[in-house]
Amino acid sequence: MSERLKGFLRGFRPAAESGPPAPRGNAPPLFSRLERGEVWETRPSRGLDQFFGSFRDQTGLSILDLGGAHQENVNFITSLGHKFYSEDFLRIFHETFGEDAADQSNPGRIDYFLRRSLEYPDEHFDGVLAWDALEYMEPALLAATADRLFRILKPKGYLLAIFHSAERKQTTPCYSFRIQDLRTLQAIRQGERAASQQLFNNRSLEKLFHKFESVKFFLSRDSLREVIARR
Amino acid sequence: MEPEPARGGSATIGKAVKIAGQIYSREDLYVDGDVEGTIELMDHKLTIGPNGKVHAGVKAREVVALGVIQGNVEASERIEIRKDAKLVGDIKTARIVIEDGAYFKGSIDIVKAEPKTAPSQPRPQASPVAAPAAASAASAADAKR
């Protein structure tokens, strides 16, 4: 593993190294392959389908990807004729807060973080792919981030976010998401991170995105909750 | 003085070199030092080496980044951002390659490369018979000069 990746993952707990978990019944294994220390799986995504379905027949839109720049996502979004914006949100999050959860309620630090990661004019984006970036945040920072995302989205713009579980856990797996096609995502597991104190069930997510005009949930296997919020 | 040996049509800014200002080049350029300002290589390739730090607006036919670029980049054909590179700025290009591990913050606008216009050629003559006549007329005119 490169020093760069090690640095990025500092603060992340290493993923279980024992390989794919045993298949449960006839269900496909959660992680289908191990490659260079990364675990990845390909899964259908109704959230992704809804997100891009809402932009059907449109081109020239501005789409922000908070998961950093990955070739697959760049190719997919630009092939639809849209402009791709990239932020490596979790990297900035980690650089700003490290493992200090208490710091995430400091208004000065929150402001600094948002200036580094989401400093865009109001109503700038037609869509934001937040992936699982919001899942690791403590409530004060999370609320401020949701508010900023609302502001930078255009009216009728869409946000896609993913939350792994509605249960309280010590750690949450950390992924990078690559778009394979309109309905398929590849999730590459990159370790585990301390979970937020926030519980992500439908009710708390509705509260989090209360400013948005509508919020839709798609519960998929492994308790993965995909959320589409429309401004 | 012996002339500098040819480097395959490529100029180099070494890692101990720092330049502030505007760079225009009519050959490929390899930057492994620090550049602040602007870099324009309209029909050529710019490579930012692993030690290169460019705080500049960049225009080139092709850009390969292994180091750091802070500034907007226009690459008429393609840009490659290698795994340890860092690019902060907006990109306009026809094709982009981003390796895993590269850091990129900004926007990507894919613009289709304009087809290169072929050099203007004389229209073919309507009648095959007219061609030799025209050619001989031209030869005659040349001969008179």
Interface residues (C-beta under 8 A of the other chain):
Chain A: S2 R4 L5 S62 G68 A69 H70 Q71 V74 T78 K83 F84 Y85 S86 E87 D88 R91
Chain B: I81 K83 D84 I96 V97 I98 E99 D100 G101 A102 Y103 F104 K105 G106 S107 I108 D109 I110
